[in-house]
C-alpha cells in the first residue's frame, strides 16, 4: 500500500474534516511498510529496550558517586520508552511530533547514560592501576 496510504484507506473523515488514522502504530506500520518495515521498527524498539536493560546491569556493577543519578535516569528512560510503545496499542504517536520527540529523547538519555558509564568505568580501571 505504501507510506501514508493506510491513512487514506482506513480513515474516516470526522465532522471537522480531519482524517483519522488507525489507532495502533503496529497495524499502521504493517499496512504502510509491510513486513520488512514493521520488522525494522520492532527491531529498533527491541534494541533500545535491551540496551536499557544492559545499562541497568552496568549501573548495578557501578561503584561511583553518580550511581543514584544513573539509576534515576535509567528509570526515566526505560519507563518513557515503554510508555511510548504501550501507548502505540491504543493511539498512533508516530505521527505526532511531540510524542515522537519524547520517544527519541528517552532513547537519547539511554545512549548518553551508557556512554557516560563506559567512560567512568574506564576511568575507574585506569585510576585503580
N, CA and C of each residue as an Amber inpcrd file, in Angstrom:
protein
   387
   0.8390000  -1.1790000   0.0000000   0.0000000   0.0000000   0.0000000
   0.8820000   1.2390000   0.0000000   1.8730000   1.3110000   0.8920000
   2.8200000   2.4090000   0.8790000   2.6850000   3.3730000   2.0340000
   3.7550000   4.1370000   2.2690000   3.7810000   5.0850000   3.3870000
   2.7000000   6.1430000   3.2330000   1.9640000   6.3550000   4.2880000
   0.9270000   7.3660000   4.3050000  -0.3730000   6.9460000   3.6610000
  -0.3790000   5.8150000   2.9820000  -1.5800000   5.3840000   2.2700000
  -2.5830000   4.6890000   3.1660000  -2.1250000   4.0770000   4.2530000
  -3.0560000   3.3980000   5.1500000  -4.0410000   4.3830000   5.7510000
  -3.5770000   5.6120000   5.9660000  -4.4700000   6.6340000   6.4980000
  -5.6170000   6.8620000   5.5270000  -5.3150000   6.9130000   4.2440000
  -6.3570000   7.1300000   3.2490000  -7.3170000   5.9630000   3.1220000
  -6.8110000   4.7430000   3.2260000  -7.6520000   3.5660000   3.0730000
  -8.4740000   3.2640000   4.3100000  -7.9140000   3.5470000   5.4580000
  -8.5670000   3.1180000   6.6820000  -9.1900000   4.2610000   7.4650000
  -9.1650000   5.4530000   6.9220000  -9.6180000   6.5810000   7.7120000
 -11.0460000   6.9680000   7.3850000 -11.5720000   7.6740000   8.3170000
 -12.8810000   8.2730000   8.1330000 -12.6950000   9.7580000   8.3720000
 -13.5180000  10.5600000   7.7560000 -13.4160000  11.9910000   7.9570000
 -14.4100000  12.3680000   9.0460000 -13.8950000  13.0200000  10.0850000
 -14.7740000  13.4430000  11.1690000 -15.5220000  14.7140000  10.7660000
 -16.4940000  15.1500000  11.5530000 -17.2680000  16.3360000  11.1820000
 -16.4220000  17.5910000  10.9680000 -15.2630000  17.6700000  11.5910000
 -14.3870000  18.8220000  11.4050000 -13.5600000  18.7450000  10.1310000
 -13.6610000  17.6430000   9.3960000 -12.9230000  17.4790000   8.1510000
 -11.5280000  16.9110000   8.3300000 -11.2000000  16.4170000   9.5130000
  -9.8790000  15.8520000   9.7740000  -9.9010000  14.3480000   9.5200000
  -8.8300000  13.8600000   8.9190000  -8.7050000  12.4210000   8.7330000
  -8.2880000  11.7700000  10.0410000  -8.8520000  10.6300000  10.3220000
  -8.4240000   9.8500000  11.4710000  -7.7210000   8.6190000  10.9430000
  -6.7670000   8.1410000  11.6840000  -5.9820000   7.0050000  11.2140000
  -6.2610000   5.7930000  12.0780000  -5.6090000   4.7040000  11.7280000
  -5.6760000   3.5040000  12.5320000  -5.1140000   3.8650000  13.9060000
  -5.7900000   3.5150000  14.9570000  -5.3360000   3.8930000  16.2920000
  -4.4220000   2.8300000  16.8890000  -3.3860000   2.4820000  16.1400000
  -2.4320000   1.4810000  16.5740000  -1.2050000   1.6080000  15.6740000
  -0.0480000   1.9320000  16.2600000   1.1310000   2.1250000  15.4170000
   1.5770000   0.8300000  14.7470000   1.3220000  -0.2790000  15.3810000
   1.7780000  -1.5530000  14.8360000   0.9660000  -1.9440000  13.6000000
  -0.3360000  -1.7780000  13.6620000  -1.1670000  -2.0380000  12.4820000
  -0.8700000  -1.0340000  11.3770000  -0.6900000   0.2250000  11.7540000
  -0.4020000   1.2640000  10.7690000   0.9060000   0.9680000  10.0410000
   1.9430000   0.6300000  10.7950000   3.2260000   0.3220000  10.1670000
   3.1420000  -0.9190000   9.2900000   2.4190000  -1.9080000   9.7530000
   2.2790000  -3.1300000   8.9650000   1.5540000  -2.8440000   7.6500000
   0.5290000  -2.0080000   7.7010000  -0.2040000  -1.6450000   6.4810000
   0.6460000  -0.8040000   5.5380000   1.3810000   0.1480000   6.0730000
   2.0960000   1.1030000   5.2360000   3.4450000   0.6150000   4.7440000
   4.1610000  -0.1380000   5.5690000   5.5270000  -0.5020000   5.1970000
   5.7190000  -1.9880000   4.9760000   4.7190000  -2.7740000   5.2830000
   4.8230000  -4.2100000   5.0960000   5.6160000  -4.8740000   6.2000000
   5.9180000  -6.1280000   5.9730000   6.5960000  -6.9310000   6.9900000
   8.0160000  -6.4260000   7.2390000   8.6990000  -5.9810000   6.1970000
  10.0850000  -5.5290000   6.3570000  10.1480000  -4.2440000   7.1800000
   9.3150000  -3.2760000   6.8780000   9.2960000  -2.0340000   7.6470000
   8.8350000  -2.2520000   9.0700000   7.8180000  -3.0830000   9.2260000
   7.3090000  -3.3920000  10.5530000   8.3720000  -4.0970000  11.3850000
   9.0540000  -5.0520000  10.7680000  10.1310000  -5.7720000  11.4530000
  11.2820000  -4.8460000  11.8250000  11.5950000  -3.9060000  10.9480000
  12.6640000  -2.9410000  11.2350000  12.3110000  -2.0810000  12.4410000
  11.0500000  -1.6310000  12.5040000  10.6140000  -0.8350000  13.6520000
  10.6950000  -1.6500000  14.9340000  10.2010000  -2.8840000  14.8880000
  10.2390000  -3.7320000  16.0820000  11.6770000  -4.0260000  16.5080000
  12.5550000  -4.2340000  15.5390000  13.9610000  -4.4810000  15.8620000
  14.5640000  -3.2730000  16.5740000  14.3110000  -2.0760000  16.0500000
  14.8400000  -0.8670000  16.6690000  14.2970000  -0.6430000  18.0680000
  13.0010000  -0.8620000  18.2310000  12.3830000  -0.6870000  19.5540000
  12.9290000  -1.7160000  20.5430000  13.0430000  -2.9660000  20.1030000
  13.5620000  -4.0130000  20.9780000  15.0320000  -3.7490000  21.3180000
  15.7960000  -3.2750000  20.3460000  17.2080000  -2.9790000  20.5850000
  17.3580000  -1.8920000  21.6450000  16.5340000  -0.8540000  21.5620000
  16.6440000   0.2290000  22.5500000  16.2340000  -0.2450000  23.9430000
  15.2470000  -1.1290000  24.0310000  14.8460000  -1.6590000  25.3400000
  15.9250000  -2.5830000  25.9190000  16.4900000  -3.4400000  25.0830000
  17.5640000  -4.3320000  25.5390000  18.7830000  -3.5130000  25.9460000
  19.0560000  -2.4650000  25.2080000  20.1550000  -1.5720000  25.5560000
  19.9230000  -0.9280000  26.9190000  18.6810000  -0.5730000  27.2060000
  18.3500000  -0.0070000  28.5170000  18.5710000  -1.0230000  29.6300000
  18.2070000  -2.2580000  29.3670000  18.4030000  -3.3100000  30.3740000
  19.8940000  -3.5450000  30.6150000  20.6930000  -3.4820000  29.5570000
  22.1430000  -3.5980000  29.7190000  22.6880000  -2.4400000  30.5570000
  22.1210000  -1.2610000  30.3360000  22.5460000  -0.1020000  31.1320000
  22.2270000  -0.3250000  32.6050000  21.0880000  -0.9250000  32.8830000
  20.7200000  -1.2170000  34.2760000  21.7310000  -2.1680000  34.9120000
  22.1630000  -3.1750000  34.1630000  23.1670000  -4.1080000  34.6770000
  24.4980000  -3.4090000  34.9180000  24.8470000  -2.4590000  34.0440000
  26.0780000  -1.6860000  34.2420000  25.9690000  -0.8340000  35.5000000
  24.7910000  -0.2580000  35.7340000  24.5840000   0.5770000  36.9190000
  24.7240000  -0.2520000  38.1880000  24.1970000  -1.4820000  38.1800000
  24.2920000  -2.3400000  39.3590000  25.7390000  -2.6540000  39.7140000
  26.6010000  -2.7450000  38.7110000  28.0130000  -3.0550000  38.9490000
  28.8690000  -1.8080000  39.1470000  28.2680000  -0.6450000  39.0400000
  28.9970000   0.6180000  39.1360000  29.1490000   1.0220000  40.5990000
  30.3140000   1.5290000  40.9630000  30.5880000   1.8980000  42.3520000
  30.8780000   3.3880000  42.5150000  30.4290000   4.1980000  41.5960000
  30.7200000   5.6270000  41.6690000  29.6820000   6.3980000  42.4690000
  29.9820000   7.6760000  42.6550000  29.0730000   8.5400000  43.4170000
  27.8120000   8.8720000  42.6340000  27.8400000   8.7080000  41.3230000
  26.6930000   9.0490000  40.4880000  25.7060000   7.8830000  40.3190000
  25.8630000   6.8350000  41.0910000  25.0390000   5.6400000  40.9070000
  23.5380000   5.9540000  41.0390000  23.1560000   6.7740000  42.0040000
  21.7430000   7.1240000  42.1820000  21.2160000   7.9370000  40.9960000
  22.0390000   8.8620000  40.4910000  21.6480000   9.6440000  39.3240000
  21.4570000   8.7480000  38.1110000  22.4010000   7.8470000  37.8850000
  22.3040000   6.9280000  36.7530000  21.0670000   6.0330000  36.8770000
  20.7910000   5.5820000  38.0840000  19.6240000   4.7350000  38.3100000
  18.3380000   5.5010000  38.0100000  18.2780000   6.7550000  38.4190000
  17.0950000   7.5800000  38.1420000  16.9340000   7.8240000  36.6420000
  18.0480000   8.1090000  35.9690000  17.9830000   8.3160000  34.5180000
  17.5470000   7.0450000  33.7950000  18.0250000   5.9010000  34.2720000
  17.5880000   4.6390000  33.6780000  16.0830000   4.4730000  33.8140000
  15.5670000   4.7310000  35.0080000  14.1280000   4.5690000  35.2360000
  13.3120000   5.4920000  34.3390000  13.7660000   6.7240000  34.1900000
  13.0600000   7.6710000  33.3260000  13.1030000   7.1970000  31.8790000
  14.2750000   6.8130000  31.4040000  14.4430000   6.3910000  30.0140000
  13.6410000   5.1290000  29.7130000  13.7770000   4.1230000  30.5570000
  13.0960000   2.8500000  30.3070000  11.5850000   3.0050000  30.3800000
  11.0950000   3.7050000  31.3930000   9.6450000   3.8670000  31.5220000
   9.0920000   4.7280000  30.3950000   9.8420000   5.7250000  29.9470000
   9.3930000   6.5460000  28.8250000   9.2940000   5.7570000  27.5310000
  10.2950000   4.9190000  27.2700000  10.2560000   4.0750000  26.0730000
   9.0880000   3.0940000  26.1410000   8.9270000   2.4810000  27.2970000
   7.8390000   1.5230000  27.4770000   6.4780000   2.2080000  27.3420000
   6.3530000   3.3980000  27.8860000   5.1090000   4.1530000  27.7770000
   4.7620000   4.4220000  26.3150000   5.7370000   4.8560000  25.5370000
   5.5110000   5.1280000  24.1230000   5.0630000   3.8680000  23.3870000
   5.7640000   2.7660000  23.6260000   5.4540000   1.5280000  22.9130000
   4.1020000   0.9510000  23.3360000   3.7450000   1.0760000  24.5900000
   2.4260000   0.6090000  25.0420000   1.3200000   1.5400000  24.5620000
   1.5940000   2.8380000  24.5490000   0.6290000   3.8140000  24.0500000
   0.3170000   3.5460000  22.5790000   1.2750000   2.9390000  21.8830000
   1.0900000   2.6130000  20.4770000   0.0020000   1.5940000  20.2090000
  -0.4260000   0.8640000  21.2190000  -1.5170000  -0.0930000  21.0380000
  -2.8780000   0.5890000  20.9520000  -3.0110000   1.7840000  21.5170000
  -4.3190000   2.4490000  21.5500000  -4.3380000   3.7690000  20.7820000
  -3.1940000   4.2460000  20.3550000  -3.1230000   5.5020000  19.6160000
  -1.9410000   5.4120000  18.6670000  -1.7470000   6.4170000  17.8380000
  -0.6620000   6.4050000  16.8750000   0.2920000   7.5620000  17.1370000
   1.2140000   7.4110000  18.1040000   2.1130000   8.5180000  18.4420000
   3.2240000   8.7600000  17.4230000   3.3840000   7.8880000  16.4270000
   4.4250000   8.0990000  15.4260000   4.1640000   9.3260000  14.5660000
   2.9130000   9.7070000  14.4080000   2.5740000  10.8350000  13.5500000
   2.3440000  12.1130000  14.3350000   2.6920000  12.1050000  15.6060000
   2.6200000  13.3000000  16.4290000   4.0510000  13.6760000  16.7900000
   4.4850000  14.8410000  16.3590000   5.8820000  15.2380000  16.5350000
   6.2850000  15.2790000  18.0130000   5.3900000  15.7320000  18.8800000
   5.7310000  15.8180000  20.3060000   5.9500000  14.4350000  20.9090000
   5.0790000  13.4960000  20.5780000   5.2390000  12.1320000  21.0980000
   6.4970000  11.4790000  20.5510000   6.7560000  11.6730000  19.2770000
   7.9450000  11.0820000  18.6640000   9.2190000  11.7040000  19.2410000
   9.2070000  13.0070000  19.4600000  10.3450000  13.6770000  20.0750000
  10.5800000  13.1440000  21.4860000   9.5030000  12.9240000  22.2270000
   9.6090000  12.3470000  23.5770000  10.2900000  10.9870000  23.5180000
   9.8700000  10.1330000  22.5780000  10.4480000   8.7920000  22.4490000
  11.9350000   8.8730000  22.1110000  12.2920000   9.7300000  21.1630000
  13.6980000   9.8730000  20.7960000  14.5180000  10.4370000  21.9540000
  13.9330000  11.3190000  22.7380000  14.6170000  11.8520000  23.9090000
  14.9060000  10.7430000  24.9220000  13.9570000   9.8410000  25.1150000
  14.1570000   8.7280000  26.0460000  15.2730000   7.8060000  25.5520000
  15.3300000   7.5690000  24.2570000  16.4050000   6.7470000  23.6850000
  17.7440000   7.4700000  23.8190000  17.7380000   8.7890000  23.5990000
  18.9650000   9.5730000  23.7140000  19.4880000   9.5770000  25.1520000
  18.5890000   9.6880000  26.1250000  19.0040000   9.6240000  27.5350000
  19.7100000   8.3020000  27.8020000  19.1540000   7.2210000  27.2810000
  19.7530000   5.9080000  27.4670000  21.1410000   5.8440000  26.8190000
  21.2730000   6.3830000  25.6170000  22.5510000   6.3790000  24.9130000
  23.6020000   7.1620000  25.6970000  23.2420000   8.3620000  26.1500000
  24.1780000   9.1930000  26.9140000  24.5500000   8.5020000  28.2210000
  23.5880000   7.8720000  28.8530000  23.8380000   7.1510000  30.0870000
  24.8650000   6.0430000  29.8790000  24.6910000   5.2570000  28.8530000
  25.6270000   4.1510000  28.5760000  27.0210000   4.6790000  28.2600000
  27.1040000   5.7010000  27.4130000  28.4180000   6.2360000  27.0540000
  29.1200000   6.8340000  28.2660000  28.3760000   7.5230000  29.1110000
  28.9620000   8.1060000  30.3170000  29.4190000   7.0120000  31.2800000
  28.6230000   5.9590000  31.3930000  29.0070000   4.8400000  32.2640000
  30.2890000   4.1770000  31.7570000  30.3850000   3.9720000  30.4640000
  31.5940000   3.3630000  29.9010000  32.8190000   4.2200000  30.2090000
  32.6760000   5.5280000  30.0350000  33.7860000   6.4340000  30.3010000
  34.1900000   6.3840000  31.7690000  33.2120000   6.3570000  32.6640000
  33.5040000   6.3030000  34.1040000  34.1680000   4.9840000  34.4960000
  33.7200000   3.8860000  33.8970000  34.3060000   2.5800000  34.2000000
  35.7580000   2.5400000  33.7520000  36.0360000   3.0770000  32.5750000
  37.4240000   3.1250000  32.0850000  38.2720000   3.9850000  33.0120000
  37.7200000   5.1230000  33.4710000  38.4550000   5.9800000  34.3990000
  38.7270000   5.2500000  35.7070000  37.7550000   4.4670000  36.1960000
  37.9600000   3.7000000  37.4360000  39.0660000   2.6720000  37.2600000
  39.0780000   2.0050000  36.1030000  40.0920000   0.9890000  35.8530000
  41.4700000   1.6330000  35.7990000  41.5850000   2.7360000  35.1040000
  42.8790000   3.4340000  34.9910000  43.3280000   3.9430000  36.3650000
  42.3820000   4.4650000  37.1330000  42.6990000   5.0080000  38.4590000
  43.1570000   3.9020000  39.4190000  42.5920000   2.7200000  39.3150000
  42.9240000   1.6190000  40.2210000  44.2480000   0.9460000  39.8660000
  44.7810000   1.1850000  38.6730000  46.0350000   0.5250000  38.2850000
  47.2180000   1.2610000  38.7690000
